[in-house]
Amino acid sequence: MSSFVMYPLSSKVSDELKQTMRDQFGNPPKLEVAQSRRSICRRCLRRFNPGERRLLFKYRPFQSEGVFAEAGPIYIHENDCKPDAEVLISYPDDFRELPLLLRAYTQNDEQVDSKLIQNGDAETVINQFFDDSGVAYLHLRDGESGCYYGRIERST
């Protein structure tokens, strides 16, 4: 068993977006067709296949406003999709070839560090961050654009 867990975008957020066709800021999502396997659905945490329809919308993965509480664009499948589990207990193999970044945050949502994942070895970087007791959680983000993918916490 790994020393961490990963949370995809909640069904509450994706369901609300699809029902209201508005993001948490009141903006309508943009319907797009995936052109490559480069991006990931934040709900099911699977890579899009070319031709799949997806919704692009603005999302802020923080509960409160603050200096580091940035919002940015993320994708989900237009149709219903589900992750393998609501809490993943391992790093998805499908992510290993993508340029991804981990950002470490305190309990007060202050960013303390960030590191690119080299050669798909996410577990080493995750464990290094969690060796620091001041790190409360991590965000997995795109290594080029910085877009949010998911939240990682220590397993309990």
GROMACS elastic network, one bead per residue, 0.5 to 0.9 nm:
[ bonds ]
;  ai    aj funct       b0    kb
    1     4     6  0.86048   500
    1    89     6  0.71478   500
    1    90     6  0.79353   500
    2     5     6  0.75235   500
    2    89     6  0.62220   500
    2    90     6  0.62115   500
    2    91     6  0.88929   500
    2   123     6  0.86211   500
    2   155     6  0.75249   500
    3    89     6  0.82581   500
    3    90     6  0.87962   500
    3   123     6  0.89042   500
    3   126     6  0.89018   500
    3   127     6  0.75065   500
    3   130     6  0.88876   500
    3   153     6  0.87418   500
    3   154     6  0.59758   500
    3   155     6  0.53433   500
    3   156     6  0.82045   500
    4    88     6  0.87451   500
    4    89     6  0.65406   500
    4    90     6  0.74083   500
    4    91     6  0.89251   500
    4   123     6  0.88387   500
    4   126     6  0.79545   500
    4   127     6  0.82164   500
    4   130     6  0.87744   500
    4   152     6  0.66559   500
    4   153     6  0.55324   500
    4   156     6  0.81589   500
    5    87     6  0.62879   500
    5    88     6  0.55399   500
    5    90     6  0.67176   500
    5    91     6  0.83673   500
    5   151     6  0.83500   500
    5   152     6  0.55936   500
    5   153     6  0.54329   500
    5   154     6  0.61663   500
    5   155     6  0.54902   500
    5   156     6  0.89021   500
    6    86     6  0.85265   500
    6    87     6  0.57498   500
    6    89     6  0.64686   500
    6    90     6  0.73453   500
    6    91     6  0.75323   500
    6   150     6  0.67784   500
    6   151     6  0.56279   500
    6   153     6  0.65031   500
    6   154     6  0.88684   500
    7    10     6  0.78130   500
    7    85     6  0.87704   500
    7    86     6  0.64344   500
    7    87     6  0.51760   500
    7    88     6  0.63871   500
    7   150     6  0.58002   500
    7   151     6  0.51946   500
    7   152     6  0.63132   500
    7   153     6  0.82587   500
    8    11     6  0.87898   500
    8    42     6  0.59168   500
    8    43     6  0.54164   500
    8    44     6  0.67359   500
    8    45     6  0.64572   500
    8    83     6  0.72938   500
    8    85     6  0.87446   500
    8    86     6  0.67560   500
    8    87     6  0.73574   500
    8    88     6  0.80733   500
    8   149     6  0.74512   500
    8   150     6  0.51894   500
    8   151     6  0.69128   500
    9    12     6  0.83760   500
    9    13     6  0.69145   500
    9    14     6  0.72244   500
    9    41     6  0.88977   500
    9    42     6  0.54131   500
    9    44     6  0.78603   500
    9    45     6  0.84688   500
    9    61     6  0.88784   500
    9    76     6  0.89393   500
    9    86     6  0.87956   500
    9   149     6  0.80146   500
    9   150     6  0.66139   500
    9   151     6  0.84571   500
   10    13     6  0.54602   500
   10    14     6  0.65743   500
   10    15     6  0.85485   500
   10    42     6  0.88097   500
   10    43     6  0.66506   500
   10    86     6  0.77519   500
   11    14     6  0.51343   500
   11    15     6  0.56528   500
   11    16     6  0.81877   500
   11    43     6  0.71404   500
   11    82     6  0.82132   500
   11    86     6  0.87754   500
   12    15     6  0.52638   500
   12    16     6  0.59793   500
   12    17     6  0.85290   500
   13    16     6  0.52906   500
   13    17     6  0.62012   500
   13    18     6  0.87239   500
   13    23     6  0.85394   500
   13    24     6  0.85379   500
   13    43     6  0.89862   500
   14    17     6  0.51632   500
   14    18     6  0.62391   500
   14    19     6  0.86258   500
   14    43     6  0.70404   500
   14    76     6  0.74960   500
   14    80     6  0.89485   500
   15    18     6  0.51872   500
   15    19     6  0.60667   500
   15    20     6  0.85477   500
   15    80     6  0.86575   500
   16    19     6  0.50859   500
   16    20     6  0.59317   500
   16    21     6  0.76947   500
   16    22     6  0.79505   500
   16    23     6  0.81508   500
   17    20     6  0.54442   500
   17    21     6  0.50715   500
   17    22     6  0.54223   500
   17    23     6  0.56426   500
   17    24     6  0.80371   500
   17    28     6  0.86084   500
   17    29     6  0.79262   500
   17    57     6  0.87348   500
   18    21     6  0.51874   500
   18    22     6  0.77145   500
   18    29     6  0.88428   500
   18    55     6  0.88764   500
   18    78     6  0.78850   500
   18    79     6  0.88525   500
   19    22     6  0.82092   500
   20    23     6  0.81437   500
   20    28     6  0.86397   500
   21    26     6  0.87129   500
   21    27     6  0.80434   500
   21    28     6  0.54959   500
   21    29     6  0.63106   500
   22    25     6  0.74189   500
   22    26     6  0.50629   500
   22    27     6  0.50802   500
   22    29     6  0.62888   500
   22    57     6  0.83440   500
   23    26     6  0.52495   500
   23    27     6  0.53385   500
   23    28     6  0.63517   500
   23    29     6  0.67700   500
   23    57     6  0.62870   500
   23    58     6  0.62911   500
   23    59     6  0.71148   500
   24    27     6  0.75146   500
   24    58     6  0.75158   500
   24    59     6  0.68374   500
   24    60     6  0.80824   500
   25    28     6  0.89949   500
   25    58     6  0.74518   500
   25    59     6  0.81386   500
   27    57     6  0.76447   500
   27    58     6  0.77050   500
   28    57     6  0.73886   500
   29    55     6  0.58480   500
   29    56     6  0.54286   500
   29    58     6  0.78770   500
   30    54     6  0.82523   500
   30    55     6  0.55534   500
   30    56     6  0.50320   500
   30    57     6  0.65569   500
   31    53     6  0.69443   500
   31    54     6  0.58377   500
   31    56     6  0.63925   500
   31    78     6  0.76791   500
   32    52     6  0.83780   500
   32    53     6  0.57635   500
   32    54     6  0.53792   500
   32    55     6  0.62474   500
   32    56     6  0.71587   500
   32    78     6  0.89417   500
   33    50     6  0.73546   500
   33    51     6  0.54548   500
   33    52     6  0.55406   500
   33    54     6  0.60825   500
   33    55     6  0.86970   500
   34    37     6  0.75276   500
   34    38     6  0.87797   500
   34    39     6  0.81291   500
   34    48     6  0.64363   500
   34    49     6  0.65530   500
   34    51     6  0.52662   500
   34    52     6  0.54156   500
   34    53     6  0.63388   500
   34    54     6  0.69693   500
   35    38     6  0.84408   500
   35    48     6  0.86464   500
   35    49     6  0.76576   500
   35    51     6  0.63241   500
   35    52     6  0.82634   500
   36    39     6  0.75028   500
   36    48     6  0.71542   500
   36    49     6  0.62124   500
   36    51     6  0.81143   500
   37    40     6  0.77829   500
   37    47     6  0.56819   500
   37    48     6  0.51980   500
   37    49     6  0.52375   500
   37    50     6  0.63660   500
   38    47     6  0.69428   500
   38    48     6  0.73496   500
   38    49     6  0.87027   500
   38    98     6  0.74555   500
   39    46     6  0.85663   500
   39    47     6  0.57384   500
   39    48     6  0.60790   500
   39    49     6  0.89064   500
   39    75     6  0.79038   500
   39    98     6  0.89134   500
   39   142     6  0.88133   500
   40    43     6  0.87244   500
   40    44     6  0.83542   500
   40    45     6  0.59033   500
   40    46     6  0.54772   500
   40    48     6  0.58224   500
   40    74     6  0.86396   500
   40    75     6  0.69717   500
   40    76     6  0.77463   500
   40    95     6  0.86849   500
   40   149     6  0.74976   500
   41    44     6  0.58058   500
   41    45     6  0.51261   500
   41    46     6  0.56104   500
   41    47     6  0.62024   500
   41    48     6  0.66218   500
   41    54     6  0.80983   500
   41    74     6  0.78981   500
   41    75     6  0.53741   500
   41    77     6  0.61215   500
   41    81     6  0.89666   500
   41   149     6  0.81027   500
   42    45     6  0.51381   500
   42    46     6  0.77491   500
   42    74     6  0.69925   500
   42    75     6  0.61502   500
   42    76     6  0.55877   500
   42    77     6  0.85001   500
   42   148     6  0.81861   500
   42   149     6  0.56373   500
   42   150     6  0.68753   500
   43    46     6  0.82117   500
   43    75     6  0.83888   500
   43    76     6  0.59619   500
   43    77     6  0.77798   500
   43    81     6  0.70740   500
   43    82     6  0.65438   500
   43    83     6  0.63989   500
   43   149     6  0.89918   500
   43   150     6  0.89347   500
   44    47     6  0.87691   500
   44    76     6  0.79617   500
   44    77     6  0.83693   500
   44    81     6  0.59235   500
   44    84     6  0.70947   500
   44    85     6  0.85893   500
   44    86     6  0.89054   500
   45    76     6  0.89238   500
   45    82     6  0.85135   500
   45    83     6  0.62158   500
   45    84     6  0.85099   500
   45    92     6  0.80876   500
   45    94     6  0.89687   500
   45    95     6  0.89718   500
   45   149     6  0.78536   500
   45   150     6  0.83224   500
   46    83     6  0.78431   500
   46    92     6  0.86224   500
   46    94     6  0.73459   500
   46    95     6  0.85563   500
   47    94     6  0.73625   500
   47    95     6  0.82196   500
   48    51     6  0.83445   500
   48    52     6  0.64222   500
   48    53     6  0.86404   500
   48    54     6  0.83439   500
   48    77     6  0.80783   500
   49    52     6  0.57308   500
   50    53     6  0.87710   500
   52    77     6  0.76329   500
   52    78     6  0.83448   500
   53    76     6  0.88979   500
   53    77     6  0.63092   500
   53    78     6  0.56210   500
   53    79     6  0.78581   500
   54    75     6  0.62970   500
   54    76     6  0.55619   500
   54    79     6  0.78893   500
   55    74     6  0.81698   500
   55    75     6  0.54788   500
   55    76     6  0.54090   500
   55    77     6  0.61277   500
   55    78     6  0.54944   500
   56    73     6  0.64296   500
   56    74     6  0.56315   500
   56    76     6  0.68580   500
   57    72     6  0.79268   500
   57    73     6  0.53137   500
   57    74     6  0.56244   500
   57    75     6  0.65750   500
   57    76     6  0.85140   500
   58    71     6  0.64327   500
   58    72     6  0.51146   500
   58    74     6  0.63047   500
   58    75     6  0.89185   500
   59    70     6  0.86002   500
   59    71     6  0.52484   500
   59    72     6  0.54914   500
   59    73     6  0.62090   500
   59    74     6  0.66555   500
   59   148     6  0.83482   500
   60    63     6  0.81414   500
   60    69     6  0.68187   500
   60    70     6  0.60465   500
   60    72     6  0.65651   500
   60    73     6  0.88899   500
   60   148     6  0.85758   500
   61    69     6  0.74732   500
   61    70     6  0.78906   500
   61    71     6  0.72110   500
   61   139     6  0.89744   500
   61   148     6  0.77578   500
   61   150     6  0.86497   500
   61   151     6  0.85389   500
   62    65     6  0.73000   500
   62    66     6  0.87147   500
   62    68     6  0.88076   500
   62    69     6  0.57580   500
   62    70     6  0.79442   500
   62    71     6  0.85803   500
   62   109     6  0.75393   500
   63    69     6  0.83940   500
   63   109     6  0.89523   500
   64    69     6  0.72835   500
   64   109     6  0.84931   500
   65    68     6  0.81590   500
   65    69     6  0.57263   500
   65    70     6  0.85826   500
   66    69     6  0.50733   500
   66    70     6  0.81949   500
   66   109     6  0.77303   500
   66   110     6  0.82206   500
   67    70     6  0.76670   500
   67   109     6  0.87925   500
   67   110     6  0.76925   500
   68   109     6  0.69591   500
   68   110     6  0.61807   500
   68   111     6  0.65060   500
   69   109     6  0.74641   500
   69   110     6  0.85316   500
   71   147     6  0.86757   500
   71   148     6  0.86275   500
   72   146     6  0.85274   500
   72   147     6  0.61850   500
   72   148     6  0.73318   500
   73   147     6  0.64203   500
   73   148     6  0.78502   500
   74   147     6  0.66298   500
   74   148     6  0.67453   500
   74   149     6  0.76560   500
   75    78     6  0.89721   500
   76    79     6  0.85368   500
   76    81     6  0.85516   500
   77    80     6  0.67319   500
   77    81     6  0.67286   500
   78    81     6  0.85821   500
   82    85     6  0.77163   500
   82    86     6  0.82952   500
   83    86     6  0.63164   500
   83    87     6  0.86067   500
   83    88     6  0.84590   500
   84    87     6  0.84192   500
   84    88     6  0.74455   500
   85    88     6  0.57142   500
   85    89     6  0.87394   500
   88    91     6  0.75111   500
   88    92     6  0.83930   500
   89   155     6  0.81857   500
   90    93     6  0.86821   500
   90   123     6  0.87352   500
   91    94     6  0.87145   500
   91    95     6  0.77992   500
   91    96     6  0.85400   500
   91   122     6  0.72710   500
   91   123     6  0.73539   500
   92    95     6  0.56315   500
   92    96     6  0.73892   500
   93    96     6  0.54918   500
   93    97     6  0.83924   500
   93   120     6  0.85059   500
   94    97     6  0.72088   500
   94    98     6  0.82221   500
   95    98     6  0.54647   500
   95    99     6  0.83654   500
   95   100     6  0.79603   500
   95   120     6  0.74477   500
   96    99     6  0.80326   500
   96   100     6  0.83880   500
   96   117     6  0.86513   500
   96   119     6  0.72116   500
   96   121     6  0.72677   500
   96   122     6  0.77666   500
   97   100     6  0.87586   500
   97   119     6  0.73129   500
   97   120     6  0.59784   500
   98   117     6  0.89933   500
   98   120     6  0.75672   500
   98   142     6  0.81606   500
   98   143     6  0.80919   500
   99   116     6  0.75053   500
   99   117     6  0.70403   500
   99   118     6  0.80335   500
   99   119     6  0.88185   500
   99   120     6  0.82494   500
   99   142     6  0.64804   500
   99   144     6  0.68726   500
  100   115     6  0.88434   500
  100   116     6  0.60285   500
  100   117     6  0.57181   500
  100   118     6  0.84325   500
  100   120     6  0.84610   500
  100   122     6  0.88064   500
  100   140     6  0.69566   500
  100   141     6  0.57469   500
  100   144     6  0.74800   500
  100   146     6  0.83880   500
  101   114     6  0.69815   500
  101   115     6  0.57312   500
  101   117     6  0.57100   500
  101   139     6  0.80887   500
  101   140     6  0.58696   500
  101   141     6  0.50387   500
  101   142     6  0.58123   500
  101   144     6  0.82523   500
  101   146     6  0.74241   500
  102   113     6  0.84146   500
  102   114     6  0.54725   500
  102   115     6  0.54183   500
  102   116     6  0.62758   500
  102   117     6  0.71030   500
  102   122     6  0.84712   500
  102   125     6  0.78600   500
  102   126     6  0.77186   500
  102   138     6  0.63163   500
  102   139     6  0.56385   500
  102   141     6  0.61506   500
  102   142     6  0.86368   500
  102   143     6  0.82797   500
  103   111     6  0.69158   500
  103   112     6  0.76933   500
  103   113     6  0.58728   500
  103   115     6  0.66420   500
  103   116     6  0.88303   500
  103   137     6  0.84964   500
  103   138     6  0.53847   500
  103   139     6  0.51815   500
  103   140     6  0.67204   500
  103   141     6  0.75841   500
  104   110     6  0.83374   500
  104   111     6  0.57275   500
  104   112     6  0.56380   500
  104   113     6  0.52488   500
  104   114     6  0.59645   500
  104   115     6  0.86715   500
  104   129     6  0.68676   500
  104   130     6  0.88101   500
  104   135     6  0.60895   500
  104   136     6  0.75625   500
  104   137     6  0.60792   500
  104   139     6  0.66698   500
  105   108     6  0.76540   500
  105   109     6  0.54245   500
  105   110     6  0.52022   500
  105   112     6  0.55943   500
  105   113     6  0.74290   500
  105   134     6  0.82009   500
  105   135     6  0.55771   500
  105   136     6  0.59369   500
  105   137     6  0.55777   500
  105   138     6  0.60116   500
  105   139     6  0.79808   500
  106   109     6  0.52198   500
  106   110     6  0.52362   500
  106   111     6  0.65335   500
  106   112     6  0.69730   500
  106   134     6  0.59450   500
  106   137     6  0.68477   500
  106   138     6  0.89200   500
  107   110     6  0.74431   500
  107   134     6  0.78506   500
  107   135     6  0.72897   500
  107   136     6  0.51336   500
  107   137     6  0.75437   500
  108   111     6  0.89724   500
  108   136     6  0.86045   500
  109   136     6  0.85082   500
  109   137     6  0.87626   500
  111   114     6  0.80356   500
  111   135     6  0.89096   500
  112   134     6  0.86804   500
  112   135     6  0.76038   500
  113   129     6  0.84599   500
  115   118     6  0.88628   500
  115   125     6  0.74618   500
  116   122     6  0.88757   500
  116   125     6  0.84565   500
  116   143     6  0.64399   500
  117   120     6  0.60245   500
  117   121     6  0.62068   500
  117   122     6  0.55776   500
  117   124     6  0.88028   500
  117   125     6  0.68777   500
  117   143     6  0.81302   500
  118   121     6  0.59559   500
  118   122     6  0.75352   500
  118   125     6  0.88192   500
  119   122     6  0.83421   500
  120   123     6  0.86516   500
  121   124     6  0.59572   500
  121   125     6  0.71998   500
  122   125     6  0.53716   500
  122   126     6  0.60712   500
  122   127     6  0.85805   500
  123   126     6  0.50174   500
  123   127     6  0.59959   500
  123   128     6  0.84670   500
  124   127     6  0.52710   500
  124   128     6  0.61594   500
  124   129     6  0.87517   500
  125   128     6  0.50490   500
  125   129     6  0.62878   500
  125   130     6  0.86838   500
  126   129     6  0.52846   500
  126   130     6  0.62750   500
  126   131     6  0.87328   500
  126   138     6  0.79513   500
  126   152     6  0.84366   500
  127   130     6  0.50223   500
  127   131     6  0.61261   500
  128   131     6  0.52280   500
  128   132     6  0.73289   500
  129   132     6  0.57127   500
  129   133     6  0.85877   500
  129   135     6  0.66352   500
  129   137     6  0.88253   500
  129   138     6  0.82473   500
  130   133     6  0.65971   500
  130   134     6  0.83233   500
  130   135     6  0.61530   500
  130   136     6  0.77982   500
  130   137     6  0.80613   500
  130   138     6  0.88916   500
  130   153     6  0.85544   500
  130   154     6  0.70928   500
  131   134     6  0.88229   500
  131   135     6  0.81899   500
  132   135     6  0.57038   500
  132   136     6  0.88603   500
  133   136     6  0.73706   500
  135   138     6  0.77857   500
  136   153     6  0.70441   500
  136   154     6  0.79276   500
  137   151     6  0.71052   500
  137   152     6  0.57831   500
  137   154     6  0.72467   500
  138   150     6  0.84551   500
  138   151     6  0.57958   500
  138   153     6  0.64596   500
  139   148     6  0.69084   500
  139   149     6  0.72474   500
  139   150     6  0.58244   500
  139   152     6  0.61441   500
  139   153     6  0.89772   500
  140   143     6  0.88909   500
  140   146     6  0.89010   500
  140   147     6  0.86035   500
  140   148     6  0.63062   500
  140   149     6  0.53290   500
  140   150     6  0.52513   500
  140   151     6  0.62082   500
  140   152     6  0.72189   500
  141   144     6  0.86489   500
  141   145     6  0.80921   500
  141   146     6  0.52995   500
  141   147     6  0.52520   500
  141   149     6  0.51132   500
  141   150     6  0.72211   500
  142   145     6  0.55721   500
  142   147     6  0.51447   500
  142   148     6  0.66334   500
  142   149     6  0.70505   500
  143   146     6  0.57353   500
  143   147     6  0.81034   500
  144   147     6  0.82715   500
  148   151     6  0.85372   500
  153   156     6  0.89169   500
